[in-house]
Amino acid sequence: MLSILRKHAGSWFIKFILAFIALTFVWWGVGTYSERERELAATVGSTRITMSELGEAMAGLEKSYRDVYGNAFTPEMAKALDLRRQALDGLVQRALFLAEAKKMGIVARKAEVQREIAATPAFQVDGQFREDRYLGVLSYNRVSPAEYEAAKRDEITLRKMEGLLTASSRVSAEEAREFFDLSYRKIRLLVVAADPAAIRNTFAPTEGEIAANYGQTNEKYRIPARVRLSVARFTPEFFARKAEPSEEEIRSFHEGNADRFRTEESRLLSHLLLPYAEKNRDAVRKKVEELLPEANTGRERFDALAKRYPLGKAKAEWFTRRDLRPEVAEAAFATGVDSVAGPLDMGRGFLLVRVNQIRFPESLPLAQVRERVVSLLKREKGKDLAVVKAYEAHGKATESQDLAASCAPYGIVPGETGWLSGEPSGELPPQVVQEALLLRTGEIGPVKTVGDIHYLFRVVAKEDSRIPPLDAVRERLRQALLAAKREAEARSGLEKALAGAKTAAELERNAKQGGFRVGSTSYFLPLSGDLPGALAGAGEIRRDLIGLSSANPVSPKIFRSGPFFLAVAFLGEQPPAAKERETGMEAFTTELVERKKTGLIGAFLAERKKTAKVEIHPQALQ
């Protein structure tokens, strides 16, 4: 599954599957369905989607992305992906699929559910399903058999629906070849560039033009309001230094936050790895499967087998989940003690992992974590003191109008800023500056809290927003008008060169007569390759390049690329080489089929969303 996700993580259907995984394999501490709050996130027809289900889906979606992208999955990436919206979309789409399946009488039979459960490696011992293992794994993960089997039933139903909807996604050999040739053909272009900066003898703007332009555009030159502030910062770190928690507080904090002072579950694992090359992969897998019953007969036998193979490791080591690759951790931590998980395909070999011993999470004694407890407690006390002292100082400051004297008893010395406007700066958070801009000179603002820091401030000086007089921006206006005239002349000249040019040769002749720079590109892929030279900065030019050919050589459009205006014409093309087509066609056809499937599923969902009553509750996206 992970290899498929890594390959196709950008496609719509994989995003749907990721969201679905969050629903069917939530095997961490989120509680059972009966414990969910019934607060609604959305309704799809008669199906209710709760906020708890949305939270679980988001958690599962994030876990799936982390499994796929590893350390590349950053908080910034999570924010950009908008996991809440993705999770909600996945839940809505799932509800639409299941509702349609019910309407069509598509169901997962009991035998199908049982067959899939029996085939799950996590529930097997020596390759055979064991009910005690099945119940033990579910119990360990706090999932009841009824819940798991219901989720498995939905999973099978969804697969059936997907198969039904995408049955017409086949691609003929002729169609695949046509799309392949279009996608991988290379073209070569004539490129004409008009540089406005190279235009000479442009008439300088008159005073009348400058004055008229100032009247039309003076808002562009508006100077924003700005302030200078005297600022005092009340931070947890400052007050934490003076905080001295008592023994009773230390003991109480340790006992009340036991979950923060626990060991991770760890397992003593041995492993046996048989490497393979692509040509003997199946043979090696068969060999590992033959070894599995013997490997399961005890630790001594497993260690003896491991010593036979160069990549085996008889010496057992302790591992937490974080120490292992996700697919290994999933298998090893779902396997009971004195049992073997695998075989697992690691990409270069098949792995067997033996669980020799389990250390379950334990609460750490105070003596062992005392330093950490004191540090956290001092931080907490520092946060509390920062709030209290900030508001005490603010009360004194508003009464005395003396910020420095009001902060002095707490050891806080205000500092003065430079000029600040609404634009972000490194001196202060924008929220503080925005608040200050509402005040008059000399006023003391309210306590402004950003994160854990509490800001007290006084406006030392203020300048209101204003439009500068014409004389102050005359030169900027003159330069802007001159640049606009040169751009208009450059564009007009390029339009003349294009007029009547039906071939690349005619465009080149006209361009040289107009004094424009003429060049040509090397061969490149217009659909997917890097665009050469100035074409790279020409925005959405690819869609226009696709249509260029010997029958239609000259693009009638003028493209903007940075400071330049461009015109292009077709010079030649290279079809894909026979070897390239031979080696790439299979993967390309598979991708083309997936695109068709995505389109068919997307069209189905779009149609059902028009007719189904889908209501998203506002709190779901907050």
VOBAMI-343200 format. One record per residue (C-alpha): residue number from 1; x, y, z. Coordinates in Angstrom, 3 decimals. Example, Ala and Ser with C-alpha at 12.3 -4.5 7.8 and 13.67 -1.06 7.14 Angstrom:
// residues 2
(1 (12.300 -4.500 7.800))
(2 (13.670 -1.060 7.140))
END
This chain:
// residues 622
(1 (0.000 0.000 0.000))
(2 (2.761 2.454 0.939))
(3 (4.566 2.007 -2.369))
(4 (1.334 2.767 -4.216))
(5 (0.759 5.843 -2.071))
(6 (4.298 7.096 -2.685))
(7 (3.776 6.763 -6.421))
(8 (0.285 8.215 -6.681))
(9 (-0.096 10.453 -3.611))
(10 (-1.093 13.423 -5.779))
(11 (-4.057 11.725 -7.464))
(12 (-7.653 12.342 -6.393))
(13 (-8.475 8.718 -5.729))
(14 (-5.455 8.155 -3.487))
(15 (-6.490 11.191 -1.449))
(16 (-9.876 9.515 -1.115))
(17 (-8.262 6.247 -0.050))
(18 (-6.074 8.083 2.469))
(19 (-9.197 9.575 3.998))
(20 (-10.796 6.131 3.981))
(21 (-7.823 4.570 5.747))
(22 (-8.436 7.049 8.527))
(23 (-11.873 5.521 9.022))
(24 (-11.153 1.816 8.737))
(25 (-7.811 1.458 10.471))
(26 (-7.910 3.885 13.380))
(27 (-5.783 1.705 15.676))
(28 (-4.620 4.180 18.229))
(29 (-6.128 5.688 21.358))
(30 (-9.179 7.536 20.083))
(31 (-11.811 5.482 21.922))
(32 (-14.660 3.466 20.514))
(33 (-17.594 4.579 18.430))
(34 (-19.820 4.526 21.509))
(35 (-17.605 7.173 23.142))
(36 (-17.963 9.703 20.334))
(37 (-19.555 13.039 20.894))
(38 (-22.600 13.398 18.715))
(39 (-21.890 16.946 17.634))
(40 (-22.539 17.084 13.889))
(41 (-19.940 18.107 11.320))
(42 (-22.070 17.370 8.246))
(43 (-25.066 15.446 6.960))
(44 (-25.206 13.615 3.634))
(45 (-28.816 12.663 3.041))
(46 (-29.695 10.650 6.138))
(47 (-26.041 9.942 7.017))
(48 (-24.665 11.898 9.971))
(49 (-20.962 12.782 10.151))
(50 (-19.892 13.729 13.674))
(51 (-17.098 16.046 14.780))
(52 (-15.438 13.049 16.440))
(53 (-15.441 11.149 13.140))
(54 (-13.954 14.206 11.455))
(55 (-11.254 14.422 14.129))
(56 (-10.421 10.734 13.714))
(57 (-10.309 11.106 9.931))
(58 (-7.947 14.079 10.226))
(59 (-5.653 12.165 12.589))
(60 (-5.605 9.155 10.288))
(61 (-5.047 11.326 7.231))
(62 (-2.081 13.038 8.883))
(63 (-0.643 9.661 9.919))
(64 (-1.017 8.350 6.366))
(65 (0.770 11.372 4.909))
(66 (3.546 10.999 7.491))
(67 (3.927 7.328 6.551))
(68 (4.183 8.306 2.879))
(69 (6.389 11.395 3.072))
(70 (8.321 10.768 6.300))
(71 (10.335 13.787 7.454))
(72 (9.304 15.693 4.324))
(73 (5.837 16.092 5.862))
(74 (6.227 19.430 7.685))
(75 (3.682 21.595 9.564))
(76 (3.778 23.981 6.597))
(77 (2.898 21.120 4.247))
(78 (0.074 20.027 6.552))
(79 (-1.330 23.562 6.539))
(80 (-1.065 23.832 2.755))
(81 (-2.839 20.483 2.311))
(82 (-5.761 21.687 4.501))
(83 (-6.222 18.285 6.143))
(84 (-9.520 19.279 7.774))
(85 (-11.091 20.040 4.380))
(86 (-9.574 16.886 2.857))
(87 (-10.859 14.730 5.704))
(88 (-14.351 16.213 5.483))
(89 (-14.400 15.773 1.691))
(90 (-13.335 12.141 2.152))
(91 (-16.128 11.497 4.652))
(92 (-18.727 13.129 2.391))
(93 (-17.488 11.190 -0.648))
(94 (-17.512 7.950 1.334))
(95 (-21.100 8.594 2.433))
(96 (-22.140 9.265 -1.182))
(97 (-20.503 6.029 -2.363))
(98 (-22.110 3.933 0.370))
(99 (-25.523 5.514 -0.206))
(100 (-25.299 4.723 -3.921))
(101 (-24.159 1.170 -3.161))
(102 (-27.165 0.676 -0.881))
(103 (-29.481 2.026 -3.570))
(104 (-27.990 -0.390 -6.132))
(105 (-28.022 -3.355 -3.754))
(106 (-24.229 -3.662 -3.693))
(107 (-23.128 -5.238 -0.410))
(108 (-20.205 -7.146 1.048))
(109 (-21.231 -10.686 1.904))
(110 (-20.305 -12.182 5.263))
(111 (-18.061 -14.738 3.560))
(112 (-16.140 -11.961 1.786))
(113 (-15.541 -10.134 5.056))
(114 (-14.390 -13.324 6.771))
(115 (-12.102 -14.201 3.856))
(116 (-10.373 -10.802 3.927))
(117 (-9.949 -10.856 7.693))
(118 (-8.482 -14.361 7.540))
(119 (-5.999 -13.200 4.874))
(120 (-4.696 -10.317 7.025))
(121 (-1.091 -11.150 8.130))
(122 (-1.555 -9.419 11.506))
(123 (-4.163 -12.046 12.404))
(124 (-2.108 -15.069 11.316))
(125 (0.314 -17.431 13.006))
(126 (2.489 -19.572 10.726))
(127 (0.487 -18.262 7.784))
(128 (-2.820 -19.445 9.259))
(129 (-5.634 -17.315 10.687))
(130 (-5.965 -17.582 14.465))
(131 (-9.073 -16.248 16.167))
(132 (-7.243 -15.651 19.441))
(133 (-4.661 -13.534 17.578))
(134 (-7.467 -11.646 15.818))
(135 (-9.289 -10.861 19.061))
(136 (-6.034 -10.031 20.844))
(137 (-4.911 -7.526 18.211))
(138 (-8.315 -5.827 18.177))
(139 (-8.433 -5.702 21.975))
(140 (-4.930 -4.249 22.157))
(141 (-5.976 -1.480 19.761))
(142 (-9.302 -0.885 21.543))
(143 (-11.432 -1.872 18.534))
(144 (-14.307 -4.344 18.917))
(145 (-14.826 -7.160 16.365))
(146 (-18.185 -5.632 15.382))
(147 (-16.570 -2.251 14.666))
(148 (-13.702 -3.752 12.697))
(149 (-15.962 -6.040 10.667))
(150 (-18.327 -3.146 9.891))
(151 (-15.375 -1.094 8.657))
(152 (-14.117 -4.041 6.578))
(153 (-17.611 -4.481 5.130))
(154 (-17.665 -0.826 4.057))
(155 (-14.160 -1.159 2.602))
(156 (-15.195 -4.096 0.392))
(157 (-18.381 -2.293 -0.661))
(158 (-16.394 0.796 -1.643))
(159 (-14.009 -1.317 -3.719))
(160 (-16.951 -2.886 -5.534))
(161 (-18.400 0.552 -6.245))
(162 (-15.065 1.803 -7.521))
(163 (-14.765 -1.219 -9.822))
(164 (-18.277 -0.695 -11.151))
(165 (-17.816 3.025 -11.784))
(166 (-14.453 2.620 -13.508))
(167 (-15.276 -0.434 -15.624))
(168 (-15.214 1.732 -18.771))
(169 (-11.757 3.174 -18.066))
(170 (-9.938 0.856 -20.464))
(171 (-7.550 2.482 -22.950))
(172 (-6.969 0.981 -26.409))
(173 (-3.430 0.490 -27.719))
(174 (-4.088 3.052 -30.472))
(175 (-5.390 5.629 -27.988))
(176 (-2.439 5.057 -25.652))
(177 (0.071 5.446 -28.493))
(178 (-1.595 8.663 -29.683))
(179 (-1.476 10.205 -26.204))
(180 (2.076 8.953 -25.634))
(181 (3.336 10.533 -28.859))
(182 (1.588 13.804 -28.023))
(183 (2.991 13.822 -24.487))
(184 (6.573 12.934 -25.379))
(185 (7.117 14.671 -28.708))
(186 (9.781 17.392 -28.612))
(187 (9.519 20.688 -30.463))
(188 (11.895 23.465 -31.427))
(189 (10.750 27.097 -31.575))
(190 (11.704 30.440 -33.024))
(191 (11.497 33.047 -30.236))
(192 (11.216 36.794 -30.857))
(193 (11.771 39.042 -27.829))
(194 (10.798 42.711 -27.548))
(195 (12.543 44.536 -24.691))
(196 (10.771 47.781 -23.668))
(197 (14.009 49.030 -22.082))
(198 (15.657 48.924 -25.515))
(199 (13.092 51.304 -27.038))
(200 (14.684 54.683 -27.750))
(201 (13.346 58.086 -28.790))
(202 (10.200 57.722 -26.708))
(203 (8.617 61.103 -26.001))
(204 (9.038 62.102 -22.360))
(205 (5.797 62.517 -20.401))
(206 (4.478 66.078 -20.352))
(207 (3.605 67.954 -17.156))
(208 (-0.041 67.594 -18.118))
(209 (0.302 63.804 -18.415))
(210 (2.117 63.612 -15.080))
(211 (-0.524 65.725 -13.319))
(212 (-3.371 63.738 -14.876))
(213 (-1.760 60.422 -13.906))
(214 (-1.213 61.670 -10.351))
(215 (-4.915 62.456 -10.083))
(216 (-5.823 58.958 -11.287))
(217 (-3.232 56.914 -9.365))
(218 (-2.265 58.915 -6.277))
(219 (-3.675 56.197 -3.979))
(220 (-0.807 53.971 -5.154))
(221 (1.602 56.335 -3.450))
(222 (-0.267 56.624 -0.160))
(223 (2.025 56.451 2.872))
(224 (0.457 54.217 5.561))
(225 (-0.018 55.388 9.123))
(226 (2.898 54.562 11.389))
(227 (3.780 54.662 15.082))
(228 (6.744 54.522 17.404))
(229 (6.121 52.629 20.625))
(230 (7.539 52.100 24.070))
(231 (7.004 48.359 24.673))
(232 (7.293 46.117 27.733))
(233 (7.281 42.343 27.240))
(234 (6.057 40.032 29.998))
(235 (7.324 36.554 29.071))
(236 (7.032 33.150 30.809))
(237 (10.805 32.694 30.547))
(238 (11.489 35.882 32.532))
(239 (9.183 34.965 35.397))
(240 (10.084 31.256 35.307))
(241 (13.613 32.158 36.433))
(242 (12.207 33.478 39.707))
(243 (9.676 30.684 40.226))
(244 (10.602 28.151 42.898))
(245 (8.007 25.349 43.059))
(246 (7.506 23.650 46.403))
(247 (7.942 19.920 46.945))
(248 (4.185 19.553 47.176))
(249 (3.721 21.351 43.839))
(250 (6.389 19.196 42.201))
(251 (4.808 15.990 43.463))
(252 (1.297 17.140 42.523))
(253 (2.379 18.174 39.015))
(254 (4.084 14.822 38.444))
(255 (1.012 12.892 39.597))
(256 (-1.464 15.072 37.704))
(257 (0.463 14.837 34.419))
(258 (1.424 11.167 34.510))
(259 (0.827 10.789 30.756))
(260 (3.699 13.226 30.097))
(261 (6.156 11.124 32.076))
(262 (5.754 7.654 30.603))
(263 (8.052 5.403 28.646))
(264 (7.139 4.395 25.094))
(265 (6.170 0.817 24.385))
(266 (9.247 -1.006 23.123))
(267 (9.860 -4.482 21.756))
(268 (12.894 -6.738 21.751))
(269 (13.181 -7.761 18.099))
(270 (15.348 -10.141 16.090))
(271 (15.278 -10.105 12.317))
(272 (16.094 -12.238 9.342))
(273 (16.474 -10.622 5.914))
(274 (16.849 -12.504 2.639))
(275 (17.963 -10.186 -0.180))
(276 (16.653 -10.504 -3.714))
(277 (17.259 -9.141 -7.197))
(278 (14.305 -8.417 -9.457))
(279 (14.907 -11.604 -11.427))
(280 (14.703 -13.910 -8.381))
(281 (12.220 -11.973 -6.218))
(282 (9.461 -14.601 -6.409))
(283 (11.875 -17.434 -5.675))
(284 (13.239 -15.641 -2.586))
(285 (9.720 -14.919 -1.349))
(286 (8.855 -18.586 -1.684))
(287 (12.015 -19.492 0.248))
(288 (11.095 -17.094 3.093))
(289 (7.570 -18.507 3.266))
(290 (9.070 -21.996 3.528))
(291 (11.292 -20.808 6.410))
(292 (8.393 -19.194 8.293))
(293 (7.042 -22.337 10.057))
(294 (10.563 -23.226 11.235))
(295 (11.214 -19.618 12.336))
(296 (8.072 -19.780 14.466))
(297 (9.243 -22.797 16.483))
(298 (11.174 -20.721 19.030))
(299 (13.821 -18.097 19.586))
(300 (16.786 -20.452 19.380))
(301 (15.655 -21.783 16.017))
(302 (14.992 -18.272 14.704))
(303 (18.456 -17.115 15.811))
(304 (20.037 -20.152 14.166))
(305 (18.250 -19.391 10.900))
(306 (19.293 -15.725 11.085))
(307 (22.970 -16.701 11.366))
(308 (22.742 -18.594 8.074))
(309 (22.111 -15.439 6.064))
(310 (24.512 -12.480 5.685))
(311 (21.846 -9.861 6.375))
(312 (20.251 -11.715 9.269))
(313 (20.748 -10.401 12.792))
(314 (20.474 -12.948 15.588))
(315 (21.279 -10.389 18.276))
(316 (18.010 -8.897 19.484))
(317 (17.628 -5.150 20.045))
(318 (14.980 -2.982 21.696))
(319 (12.932 -0.759 19.375))
(320 (10.105 1.755 19.756))
(321 (7.704 2.496 16.916))
(322 (9.681 5.611 16.031))
(323 (12.866 3.583 15.554))
(324 (11.374 1.497 12.737))
(325 (10.143 2.087 9.224))
(326 (6.344 2.536 9.322))
(327 (5.556 -0.750 7.587))
(328 (7.879 -2.683 9.921))
(329 (6.523 -0.934 13.032))
(330 (2.938 -1.672 11.972))
(331 (3.661 -5.397 11.631))
(332 (5.997 -5.774 14.626))
(333 (3.733 -3.911 17.053))
(334 (0.648 -5.861 15.952))
(335 (2.385 -9.203 16.601))
(336 (2.278 -11.015 19.922))
(337 (5.295 -12.007 21.988))
(338 (7.240 -15.100 20.816))
(339 (5.703 -14.697 17.348))
(340 (7.117 -13.825 13.937))
(341 (5.803 -11.076 11.643))
(342 (6.323 -11.197 7.899))
(343 (7.465 -11.757 5.326))
(344 (7.688 -7.990 4.678))
(345 (8.902 -6.754 1.299))
(346 (11.554 -4.120 2.078))
(347 (12.343 -3.299 -1.533))
(348 (15.657 -5.183 -1.543))
(349 (14.782 -8.233 0.496))
(350 (12.096 -10.059 2.457))
(351 (12.137 -9.526 6.212))
(352 (11.001 -11.724 9.096))
(353 (10.780 -10.033 12.503))
(354 (10.529 -11.969 15.763))
(355 (9.024 -10.355 18.880))
(356 (11.002 -11.731 21.831))
(357 (9.775 -9.484 24.612))
(358 (7.477 -6.489 25.154))
(359 (7.952 -3.560 27.501))
(360 (4.640 -1.808 27.911))
(361 (4.530 1.934 28.711))
(362 (5.315 2.640 32.348))
(363 (5.044 5.744 34.484))
(364 (8.482 7.101 35.314))
(365 (9.172 7.777 39.016))
(366 (9.595 11.359 40.128))
(367 (13.254 10.831 41.007))
(368 (13.989 9.882 37.408))
(369 (12.234 12.863 35.812))
(370 (12.534 15.421 38.586))
(371 (14.604 17.889 36.552))
(372 (12.113 17.773 33.696))
(373 (9.152 18.119 36.080))
(374 (10.711 21.167 37.744))
(375 (11.491 22.742 34.355))
(376 (7.936 22.226 33.095))
(377 (6.436 23.406 36.367))
(378 (8.583 26.536 36.401))
(379 (7.470 27.205 32.836))
(380 (3.810 26.804 33.845))
(381 (4.279 29.066 36.867))
(382 (6.135 31.536 34.648))
(383 (3.172 31.618 32.262))
(384 (0.761 32.266 35.122))
(385 (2.947 34.966 36.661))
(386 (3.452 36.679 33.290))
(387 (-0.328 37.068 32.903))
(388 (-0.916 38.291 36.456))
(389 (1.991 40.739 36.517))
(390 (1.207 42.108 33.047))
(391 (-2.315 43.042 34.093))
(392 (-1.105 44.424 37.430))
(393 (1.415 46.640 35.626))
(394 (-1.206 47.687 33.065))
(395 (-3.571 48.835 35.813))
(396 (-0.831 50.962 37.347))
(397 (0.213 52.353 33.947))
(398 (-3.290 53.441 32.932))
(399 (-3.648 55.195 36.273))
(400 (-0.236 56.897 36.327))
(401 (0.369 57.144 32.558))
(402 (3.976 56.140 33.313))
(403 (4.727 52.808 31.652))
(404 (8.364 52.558 32.754))
(405 (7.625 53.258 36.426))
(406 (4.706 50.807 36.401))
(407 (6.866 47.981 35.027))
(408 (9.915 48.663 37.210))
(409 (8.694 46.716 40.302))
(410 (8.590 43.556 38.164))
(411 (12.074 44.021 36.741))
(412 (10.735 44.780 33.244))
(413 (12.316 47.674 31.310))
(414 (10.342 48.965 28.280))
(415 (12.215 49.464 25.022))
(416 (11.471 51.929 22.218))
(417 (10.816 50.762 18.650))
(418 (11.505 52.434 15.350))
(419 (8.691 53.535 13.041))
(420 (6.193 50.706 12.522))
(421 (3.279 50.452 10.083))
(422 (0.834 47.648 9.365))
(423 (3.493 45.808 7.357))
(424 (5.107 42.788 9.097))
(425 (8.402 43.576 10.810))
(426 (10.782 41.746 13.064))
(427 (10.330 44.184 15.945))
(428 (6.760 43.399 17.008))
(429 (3.908 41.062 16.043))
(430 (1.480 42.722 13.572))
(431 (-1.390 42.334 16.091))
(432 (0.351 44.716 18.511))
(433 (1.086 47.303 15.819))
(434 (-2.476 47.159 14.466))
(435 (-3.804 47.823 17.980))
(436 (-1.389 50.733 18.435))
(437 (-2.443 52.356 15.145))
(438 (-5.924 52.857 16.630))
(439 (-4.546 54.993 19.485))
(440 (-3.434 58.613 19.809))
(441 (0.057 59.788 20.703))
(442 (0.702 59.318 24.425))
(443 (-2.033 56.712 24.943))
(444 (-1.335 53.390 26.643))
(445 (-2.914 50.451 24.862))
(446 (-4.584 47.354 26.299))
(447 (-2.570 44.269 27.206))
(448 (-1.989 42.463 23.920))
(449 (-1.237 38.749 24.161))
(450 (0.469 36.950 21.280))
(451 (1.305 33.339 22.047))
(452 (2.595 33.279 25.629))
(453 (3.950 36.854 25.570))
(454 (1.965 39.785 26.974))
(455 (2.758 43.212 25.509))
(456 (2.222 46.538 27.296))
(457 (2.818 49.571 25.110))
(458 (2.535 53.337 24.899))
(459 (2.365 55.333 21.651))
(460 (5.414 57.621 21.650))
(461 (4.754 59.195 18.243))
(462 (2.263 58.747 15.425))
(463 (1.892 59.852 11.808))
(464 (-1.479 59.409 10.095))
(465 (-1.852 57.892 6.646))
(466 (-1.454 60.463 3.886))
(467 (-1.071 60.916 0.150))
(468 (2.212 62.696 -0.624))
(469 (2.084 65.909 -2.726))
(470 (2.792 65.718 -6.455))
(471 (6.287 67.177 -6.058))
(472 (7.266 64.313 -3.721))
(473 (6.398 61.614 -6.278))
(474 (6.918 63.497 -9.553))
(475 (10.000 61.501 -10.566))
(476 (8.340 58.164 -9.761))
(477 (5.327 59.174 -11.868))
(478 (7.558 60.271 -14.755))
(479 (9.452 56.951 -14.729))
(480 (6.216 54.935 -14.537))
(481 (4.679 56.830 -17.471))
(482 (7.864 56.479 -19.527))
(483 (7.990 52.722 -18.839))
(484 (4.314 52.371 -19.828))
(485 (4.956 54.204 -23.123))
(486 (7.934 51.982 -23.914))
(487 (5.938 48.835 -23.128))
(488 (3.128 49.999 -25.421))
(489 (5.621 50.692 -28.231))
(490 (7.355 47.322 -27.771))
(491 (4.060 45.443 -27.831))
(492 (2.794 47.399 -30.829))
(493 (6.006 46.663 -32.767))
(494 (5.734 42.948 -32.000))
(495 (2.083 42.936 -33.121))
(496 (3.208 44.401 -36.469))
(497 (5.848 41.667 -36.828))
(498 (3.188 39.011 -36.186))
(499 (0.662 40.549 -38.589))
(500 (0.613 38.546 -41.801))
(501 (3.392 36.142 -40.676))
(502 (2.197 32.662 -41.601))
(503 (5.541 30.855 -41.186))
(504 (8.511 31.007 -38.851))
(505 (10.634 32.440 -41.673))
(506 (8.179 35.300 -42.234))
(507 (8.048 36.077 -38.512))
(508 (11.855 36.087 -38.338))
(509 (12.092 38.461 -41.310))
(510 (9.526 40.880 -39.878))
(511 (11.148 40.777 -36.427))
(512 (14.597 41.616 -37.782))
(513 (13.154 44.486 -39.771))
(514 (11.580 45.775 -36.560))
(515 (14.893 45.531 -34.688))
(516 (13.782 42.786 -32.306))
(517 (16.006 40.055 -30.893))
(518 (15.525 36.683 -32.629))
(519 (16.668 33.283 -31.370))
(520 (15.709 29.623 -31.329))
(521 (15.339 26.972 -28.661))
(522 (16.754 23.481 -28.525))
(523 (14.277 20.591 -28.688))
(524 (12.168 20.305 -25.517))
(525 (8.997 18.633 -24.207))
(526 (6.230 21.259 -24.364))
(527 (3.921 19.313 -22.039))
(528 (6.204 18.246 -19.217))
(529 (9.816 19.272 -19.753))
(530 (11.569 22.390 -18.465))
(531 (10.784 25.362 -20.682))
(532 (13.962 26.841 -22.172))
(533 (15.178 30.420 -21.768))
(534 (12.642 33.234 -21.555))
(535 (9.745 30.793 -22.118))
(536 (10.138 29.625 -18.503))
(537 (8.803 32.970 -17.257))
(538 (5.875 33.163 -19.671))
(539 (3.170 31.828 -17.340))
(540 (0.597 29.464 -18.869))
(541 (2.317 29.284 -22.257))
(542 (2.271 25.461 -22.441))
(543 (-1.382 25.282 -23.471))
(544 (-0.556 27.444 -26.522))
(545 (2.588 25.491 -27.419))
(546 (0.664 22.208 -27.634))
(547 (-1.196 23.387 -30.729))
(548 (1.891 24.467 -32.703))
(549 (2.859 22.236 -35.641))
(550 (4.020 22.425 -39.250))
(551 (0.365 22.966 -40.230))
(552 (-0.104 25.722 -37.616))
(553 (3.383 27.185 -37.087))
(554 (2.828 30.730 -35.738))
(555 (1.119 31.508 -32.431))
(556 (-1.013 34.655 -32.771))
(557 (-0.546 35.489 -29.081))
(558 (2.018 37.762 -27.459))
(559 (3.387 36.424 -24.176))
(560 (4.776 38.390 -21.238))
(561 (7.953 37.017 -19.655))
(562 (9.357 39.288 -16.980))
(563 (10.157 42.613 -18.667))
(564 (9.967 41.103 -22.185))
(565 (7.199 40.489 -24.722))
(566 (7.577 37.257 -26.721))
(567 (6.282 35.845 -29.998))
(568 (6.935 32.212 -30.970))
(569 (6.778 30.028 -34.078))
(570 (7.232 26.302 -34.773))
(571 (10.561 25.214 -36.334))
(572 (10.479 21.414 -36.040))
(573 (9.604 18.368 -33.948))
(574 (11.059 15.030 -32.862))
(575 (8.665 12.123 -32.158))
(576 (9.481 9.772 -29.265))
(577 (12.150 7.205 -30.093))
(578 (10.970 3.631 -30.625))
(579 (12.959 2.458 -27.580))
(580 (11.471 5.224 -25.428))
(581 (7.991 4.183 -26.532))
(582 (8.758 0.522 -25.882))
(583 (10.066 1.077 -22.332))
(584 (7.607 3.782 -21.281))
(585 (4.313 2.730 -22.856))
(586 (3.211 0.285 -20.158))
(587 (3.631 2.764 -17.282))
(588 (2.090 5.549 -19.373))
(589 (-0.961 3.416 -20.200))
(590 (-1.400 2.561 -16.517))
(591 (-1.264 6.249 -15.616))
(592 (-3.731 7.068 -18.401))
(593 (-6.154 4.454 -17.055))
(594 (-5.804 5.940 -13.552))
(595 (-6.584 9.396 -14.927))
(596 (-9.692 8.011 -16.588))
(597 (-10.736 6.339 -13.345))
(598 (-10.204 9.575 -11.451))
(599 (-12.296 11.430 -14.016))
(600 (-15.122 8.887 -13.872))
(601 (-15.226 8.872 -10.068))
(602 (-15.011 12.660 -9.956))
(603 (-17.878 12.973 -12.437))
(604 (-20.001 10.555 -10.399))
(605 (-19.397 12.486 -7.178))
(606 (-20.076 15.842 -8.834))
(607 (-23.397 14.523 -10.148))
(608 (-24.425 13.010 -6.815))
(609 (-23.537 16.193 -4.930))
(610 (-26.071 18.028 -7.098))
(611 (-28.911 15.705 -6.097))
(612 (-27.933 14.551 -2.599))
(613 (-28.640 16.881 0.289))
(614 (-25.155 17.679 1.610))
(615 (-25.025 20.100 4.527))
(616 (-21.682 21.177 5.999))
(617 (-21.961 22.649 9.483))
(618 (-19.888 25.833 10.025))
(619 (-17.913 24.471 12.993))
(620 (-16.604 21.593 10.848))
(621 (-14.160 23.843 8.993))
(622 (-13.134 26.097 11.864))
END
